[in-house]
Amino acid sequence: MFSKKLHVFSLENITILNPDRFPMHPQKSDAIILQHIDYGESDRIVTFFTPEQGLLKGFARGARKSRKRFGAALEPFSGVRLIWRQRPNSSLLNLQEAELLDLRDGLRRDLKALALAAYGCELVTALFGEGGAHPEVYAMLKSLLDQLDVDGGCAEYRLLLELRLLRLSGHEPHLLHCAVCGGALPEQVHFSAEQGGSLCPVCRVPGARPVSLATLGSLARCRETPADRFAGFHLGATTLGEGAPLCTAALDAQLPRRIKSREFLDRLEPLPAAPRPSDGGGHS
């Protein structure tokens, strides 16, 4: 006869993995490729943004050789549909397949559009980090890339991008009242990103930028438009000249690090200068 042994298991030393964190089934989502880094001889580490889970990073094994599984789908700014699995004990997902939905080939033929696309993707990476659903940010970035693909880059798109990212990240500056005392503003006011926005004459600090109330009104109206709308905006020279540097300064006050792609963008298309009163520059 065979002897039967009773094995007693204790739960004390057993680690039970959270099934929500490491699901066994593959996951699928539309995504925007933000960047990739070549790894080893044929692999890639890919950073991408999804509407449901925000910013994620994955490991694409053999991506530079496998035309069937990945092809050109992992190029930056592409719209794709990705399939992946979680990797236990790793922050990188295991990318299994990518379907190319939109290469956005048009923006790759326009240097200004390419620079602004890289700037937008780097800003999203810096401001929103990994994890968390940001469907509005996804829709905004997708719309920007689609617009750049069709029309190329322009100063209005950069201003709208920065203004909307400030709002979506919860860091929008005070525009139509004093950021310090909350009081009303005269026609000519000043703006300080460090103080949180517009300043009345009493609260003005050294280094604050002069700006007209009309420019601040134009920025406020732009801020209230749908975040995924870029077409149809034509801003006057004064609004761009005064408003664009303010948006960039407000964004810089919130960024955790220097944005490398901005240097190239500024060389291609420097921030517009505000016209002098005699120049007749108008507002939007």
C-alpha positions in Angstrom: 0.0 0.0 0.0 1.1 3.5 -0.6 1.4 5.7 2.4 -0.5 9.0 2.2 1.2 12.1 3.4 -0.7 15.1 4.5 0.8 18.4 3.3 -0.2 21.4 5.3 0.3 24.8 3.6 0.6 28.0 5.6 -0.5 31.3 4.0 2.1 33.0 6.2 4.9 32.8 3.6 2.8 33.0 0.4 2.7 36.3 -1.5 -0.6 36.7 -3.3 -0.3 39.0 -6.3 -2.9 41.6 -6.9 -4.8 40.3 -10.1 -5.7 43.9 -11.1 -2.0 44.9 -11.2 -0.8 41.8 -13.1 -3.7 40.5 -15.2 -3.0 37.3 -17.0 -5.0 38.4 -20.1 -3.5 40.8 -22.7 -4.7 44.4 -22.7 -5.5 46.5 -25.8 -5.8 50.2 -26.2 -5.4 53.0 -28.7 -2.3 55.1 -28.0 0.0 57.8 -29.1 3.7 57.0 -29.3 5.6 59.7 -27.4 9.1 58.4 -27.9 11.3 55.3 -28.1 14.8 54.3 -27.1 16.7 51.6 -29.0 17.9 48.9 -26.6 20.4 46.2 -27.5 20.6 45.0 -31.0 16.9 44.7 -31.9 14.7 45.8 -29.0 13.0 49.1 -28.1 11.7 50.8 -24.9 8.6 52.7 -25.9 6.8 55.5 -24.1 3.2 55.9 -25.1 0.0 57.7 -23.9 -3.5 56.1 -23.7 -6.9 57.6 -22.9 -7.7 55.1 -20.1 -4.3 54.7 -18.4 -2.3 57.8 -19.3 1.4 57.5 -19.8 2.9 54.0 -19.9 6.2 52.4 -20.9 6.8 49.1 -22.6 9.5 46.8 -23.8 9.2 45.7 -27.5 11.4 42.7 -28.0 12.7 42.5 -31.5 10.9 45.6 -32.6 13.6 46.8 -35.0 13.5 43.4 -36.8 9.9 42.3 -36.6 8.0 44.0 -39.4 5.0 41.7 -38.8 4.4 42.6 -35.1 5.5 46.2 -35.1 6.6 47.6 -38.5 6.7 51.4 -38.4 4.0 51.6 -35.7 6.4 52.6 -32.9 7.6 55.8 -34.5 7.0 58.9 -32.4 3.7 60.8 -32.9 2.1 57.7 -34.5 -1.5 56.8 -33.6 -1.5 53.0 -32.9 -3.5 50.2 -31.3 -1.3 48.3 -28.9 -1.6 44.9 -27.3 0.5 44.2 -24.1 0.8 42.1 -21.0 2.0 43.1 -17.6 5.4 42.0 -16.5 5.6 40.9 -12.8 8.4 42.7 -10.9 8.9 45.2 -13.7 7.6 48.7 -14.4 7.9 48.0 -18.2 5.0 46.4 -20.0 5.6 43.6 -22.4 4.5 45.0 -25.8 3.3 42.1 -28.0 1.8 43.8 -31.1 1.1 47.2 -32.6 -1.3 48.1 -35.3 -0.5 51.4 -37.1 -3.6 53.6 -37.3 -2.0 56.9 -38.4 1.7 57.5 -39.1 1.0 61.3 -39.5 3.4 61.4 -42.4 2.5 65.0 -43.1 4.0 66.5 -40.0 7.2 64.6 -40.7 7.7 66.7 -43.9 7.4 70.0 -42.0 10.3 70.9 -39.7 8.2 73.3 -37.6 5.4 70.8 -37.2 7.9 68.1 -36.2 9.5 70.4 -33.6 6.1 71.4 -32.1 5.0 67.7 -32.1 8.1 66.7 -30.1 7.6 69.7 -27.8 4.0 68.7 -27.1 4.9 65.0 -26.4 7.7 66.0 -24.1 5.5 68.4 -22.2 2.8 65.7 -21.7 5.5 63.3 -20.4 6.9 65.9 -18.0 3.6 67.1 -16.6 1.5 63.9 -16.2 4.0 61.2 -15.5 3.1 57.5 -15.4 -0.3 56.1 -14.4 -3.7 57.7 -14.1 -6.3 58.3 -16.8 -6.2 61.6 -18.6 -8.7 61.3 -21.5 -8.8 65.1 -22.0 -5.0 65.3 -22.4 -5.1 62.4 -24.8 -7.8 64.0 -26.9 -5.9 67.4 -26.9 -2.6 65.8 -27.9 -4.3 63.7 -30.6 -6.0 66.8 -32.0 -2.8 68.8 -32.0 -0.9 66.1 -33.9 -3.7 65.7 -36.4 -3.7 69.5 -37.0 0.1 69.6 -37.4 -0.2 66.7 -39.9 -2.6 68.8 -42.0 -1.5 72.4 -41.6 2.1 72.4 -40.3 3.3 74.3 -37.2 2.4 77.9 -36.2 2.7 80.2 -33.2 -1.1 79.9 -32.4 -0.8 76.2 -32.0 2.1 76.5 -29.5 0.2 79.1 -27.4 -2.9 77.0 -27.3 -1.0 73.9 -26.4 0.7 75.6 -23.5 -2.4 77.3 -22.3 -4.4 74.1 -22.3 -1.8 72.0 -20.6 -1.7 74.6 -17.8 -5.4 74.2 -17.3 -5.5 70.4 -17.7 -2.6 70.0 -15.2 -4.4 72.3 -12.7 -1.9 75.1 -12.9 -3.7 77.8 -14.9 -2.6 81.3 -14.0 -5.0 84.1 -12.8 -5.7 86.2 -15.9 -8.6 88.6 -15.3 -8.0 89.5 -11.6 -4.9 90.1 -9.4 -3.3 86.8 -8.4 -2.3 88.2 -5.0 -5.2 90.4 -3.8 -8.0 89.2 -6.1 -8.8 92.8 -7.1 -9.8 94.3 -10.4 -7.1 95.1 -13.0 -6.5 98.4 -14.9 -5.9 98.5 -18.7 -2.1 98.1 -18.3 -1.1 95.4 -15.8 1.9 93.1 -15.1 2.2 89.3 -15.0 4.4 87.1 -12.8 4.5 83.4 -13.3 6.1 83.0 -9.8 3.2 85.0 -8.2 0.6 83.0 -10.1 -0.5 85.4 -12.8 -1.7 88.9 -13.4 -0.8 91.6 -10.8 -2.4 95.0 -10.1 -0.1 98.0 -9.6 -0.2 97.6 -5.8 0.9 94.0 -5.9 3.4 94.3 -8.7 6.8 92.7 -8.0 10.2 93.3 -9.6 10.7 91.3 -12.8 6.9 91.2 -13.7 6.2 91.5 -17.4 3.9 94.3 -18.7 0.8 93.1 -20.5 -2.4 94.7 -21.7 -5.8 93.7 -20.3 -6.9 93.1 -23.9 -4.2 90.4 -24.3 -5.3 88.8 -21.0 -8.9 88.8 -22.2 -7.9 87.0 -25.4 -6.0 84.4 -23.5 -9.0 83.8 -21.2 -11.3 83.3 -24.2 -8.8 80.9 -25.8 -8.6 79.0 -22.5 -12.4 78.4 -22.4 -12.5 76.8 -25.9 -12.6 73.0 -26.2 -9.2 71.5 -25.4 -9.2 69.4 -28.6 -9.8 72.3 -31.0 -6.9 73.9 -32.8 -8.3 74.8 -36.2 -9.6 78.3 -36.9 -7.6 80.4 -34.4 -6.1 83.6 -35.8 -4.5 85.7 -33.0 -3.3 89.2 -33.5 0.4 90.3 -33.3 -0.1 91.9 -29.9 -1.8 88.9 -28.4 0.9 86.6 -29.7 3.7 89.0 -28.7 2.5 89.6 -25.2 0.7 86.3 -24.5 3.1 83.7 -25.8 5.9 84.5 -23.4 3.5 84.6 -20.5 2.2 81.1 -21.3 5.7 79.7 -21.6 6.8 81.4 -18.3 3.7 80.1 -16.5 4.5 76.6 -17.8 8.2 76.8 -16.8 7.1 77.6 -13.2 5.4 74.2 -13.0 7.7 71.9 -15.0 9.9 69.5 -13.0 12.8 69.7 -15.5 14.1 71.5 -18.5 12.3 70.7 -21.8 15.0 69.7 -24.3 12.9 70.0 -27.4 12.0 73.6 -26.7 15.5 74.8 -27.7 15.1 73.4 -31.2 11.6 74.8 -31.5 12.8 78.2 -30.4 15.5 78.2 -33.0 13.1 77.4 -35.8 10.3 79.7 -34.6 11.3 82.2 -31.8 8.5 83.5 -29.6 7.0 86.5 -31.3 7.9 90.0 -30.0 5.1 92.3 -28.9 4.7 95.2 -31.4 5.3 98.7 -30.3 2.2 101.0 -30.1 3.1 102.6 -33.4 3.2 99.2 -35.2 -0.6 98.8 -35.0 -0.6 95.2 -33.9 -4.1 94.0 -33.1 -5.7 91.6 -30.7 -7.7 88.6 -31.7 
